[in-house]
Amino acid sequence: MNESAARTDKHDVTVLVVDDEPNLLELVASAVRYEGLNVMTSLNGRGAVEAARATRPDVVILDVMLPDLSGFEVLRKLHEIDESIPVIFLTARDAVEDRIAGITVGADDYLTKPFNIEELMARVRGLLRRSRHWIEEEHDPTVVVGDLTLNEDSYEVTRGGDDIKLTATEFELLRFLMRNAKKVMSKTQILDHVWHYDFGGEVNVVELYISYLRKKIDHGREPMIHTVRGVGYVLKPAA
């Protein structure tokens, strides 16, 4: 049996993301991490092949237009390493012949830019299930950081046993911070995940909603939401 095919814990699953646009690369990588999966990244084809050879990924998200090798060439080299590696082509090309070419050379799926990050991750989950790399775990809706608890099903939030009422956007922002507890998240990462592209890149909205959250989560208590000047924000248990 292929080594990766034996994996059943999603935390042991690795996704390789390959794109020459740094911002898009980080957006997709952040979404993969948020899903609870491991991630490797590369800005070019040769780096992707080297990464795949060193640590065989369970799925690859691969841009077609790369600065050195084309995505088609990279796919061929990946399949020389392990022909069972599932690949999703991610590209600005939307012509029918390009999609046919991608599938013909062995891609498992094809998504054109601009794309919805939730749709991309749904396709990643589907590939992992079909390739038996990921058996669904029982979903635990409760996220706990220190004395702060969030329930993703009931949308209830408490701190120290006290109920905290949040708007839908505040809840999604808090969930993202809690799912990435102790990690510094940039304003761009937060904007991309919580608002996607709906705010046209206005990072000021992040500052505004962080201030809303602080008033509800931290007011009168030891702070959990911290600013890392020049980098972003981090949520961690109170000291």
N, C-alpha and C positions, 0 to 999 in steps of 0.2 A: 504493500500500500504506500502511496505517496505520503511523505512525512507530513505535508500540510493537510492532506485529506483526513488525517487522524485527529485533527484539532476539533474540539467541541466547545471550548470556552472562548467566547468572543474576545476576551481580553488577551488571548494568545494569537489573535488574528492580526495580520499586518497588511496594510494597504499602501501601495506605492503610487504616489501622485507625481505626474510628469507634465510640466507646462513651463514655457519660457516667460510667462507674465508673472512676476513675483507676487503682485497683489492677489491675483486669482489663485496662484499656487497656495498662498497662505490661507485664503478663504476656504478652499476645499480641504486643506490639511486640518484646519480648525474644526470643520464639520465632521471630519473623520474622527478626530480626538473626542469631540463632543458625543459621538456615538459609542465611545468606550473602546475604540479600536486603536491599535498601534499604527503609526504612520511613518513612512519614509518619503522624502521628496527629492526631485531633481529638476534642474532648469534646462537640461539638455538630454539628448538621446543616449550618448555614451555613458553619462553618469547613471542613467536609468538602468542600462544593461549591467554596469558594474555593481550597482546596488542589488539588482535582482540576483546576480551570481553569488554575491556575498550572503544575502538573506532572502531566500526565495519568498516573494510576497504571495498572499492568498488571492489578491485581486489587484489589478493595475488600472489606474485612471490615466489615460495616455492622450496627450495632445498630438494631433497629426502634424501641425506646422511647427517644427522645432529648428533651431539654428544650425544643427549639424546633420543629424540623421532625420529622415522623415519618420513619422509615427509608424508607417508601414514597415520600414526597415527595422525599427526597434522591435516591432511585434515579431518579425521573423526571428530575430536574435533571441528574444524572450522564449519563443517556442523551441529554440535549439537547447535552451537551458532546461525548460520543462514545458512540454506542449499542453499541459493541463491548466496552466495559469490563466484564469479568466481576465479578459481585457475589455474595458469600456473606452471607446474612442471619444475624445472631447475636442471639438473643433469648430471653427467658424464656418467651415465649408458646409453647405446645406444642399448641394446638388445631388440628385438621385444617383448619378454615376459614382460620386464620392462615397456615398453610403454603401452602395453595392461593392465598391472596391474594398472598403473596410471589412465588410462581412466576408468577402471572398478570401482575403488573406488570413482570416481566422479570428477577427474580433467577435466578441460575444454580444456587444451592444454598441450603440452609437448615439451620442447626444450632441446637439449643436448649440453653439453660443449665440446669444445669451441664453442661459438656462436657469432653471429653478433649483436651488441647492437641495431642497427637500426631495425633489424628483430624483436628482442624482443619487442621494443617499438611499432612497428606496430601491433604485436599480442595483446599487452595491449590495444591499441586504439580499435582494433576490438572487444575485449571482452567487453569493456565499452560501445561501440555502441550497441552491441547485447543485453546487459543487461539493456539498456536504462538509464545507469548511466551518459551518456555524450551525449548531443546534440551538434553537431559541431557548433562552433562559426564562424561568418564571419571572414575570415583570414585578419588580418591587417599586411601587410608586413613591416611596418615601425617601427623601434626600435629607441627610442630617449633617450639619457642620456645627460643632460646639453645641450650644443650647438653642440653635436655630433649626427648625424643622419645616420642610416643605413637602406637601403631598401633591404629586402631579395629576392624580385622578380627581381628587375633591377640590383642588385649588385652595387648600387651607394652608396657612402659614402661621407658625407660632414661634415665639422666642421666650425661653424661660417659662413656658406654659401659657404665656399671654397671647391671645389671638391678634393677628396683624392683618388688616384689610388692605388689599392691593388691587390696583387696576390690572387689566389684562396685560398691558405693556410692562408695568412694574413687575408683575409676576414672571413674565418671560425673561426679563433682565436679571431678576434675582435667581431664577432657575439656572440661567447660563453661568452666572458667577459661582453658584453653589456647585454645579457640576464640574467646574474648573477651580475648585477651592485651592488656595495657596499658590495658584498660578497667576502671574501678572498678565492681564488681558488688555491689549491696546484698544483705544477708542475705535479704530477701524475694525478690529475683530468683533467688538461688541456690536457696532453698527451693522456690519455685514450679517451677523447671525440673528440679532434680535429684530432689526428693521429690514434686512436684506437690502434692496436697492430703492425702497419706497421713499426714503428721505433725500435721495440724490446726493448722498455723501456728506450730509451736514453733521459733522461730529459734535457740534454744539448741543444737539439733542441728547447725546450721551451724557454730557455734563449735567444737563437739566434733570434727566431721570435718575442719575446717580444721587443728586441732591434730594430728590423726592424720596428715594429709598432710604437714604441716611436718616431722614426725619422720622421714618416709620420703623426702621430696624435698629438704629443706633441711638436715637434720642433718649437721654437719661440712662444710658447703659454704656458699658465698655464698648468702644467701636469695633466693628467687624469689617467694615468696608474702608479700605485705605487707598490713598492716592500715592502712586509711585511717580514722582515728578519727571516729566519728559518721557514716560513710558506708558502708563495707563493706570488700571485699578486692580486691586486684589481683594478677595474676601477670604478671611481666615478666622478661626476661633478666637474669641476674646482672650487677652492675656490673663 
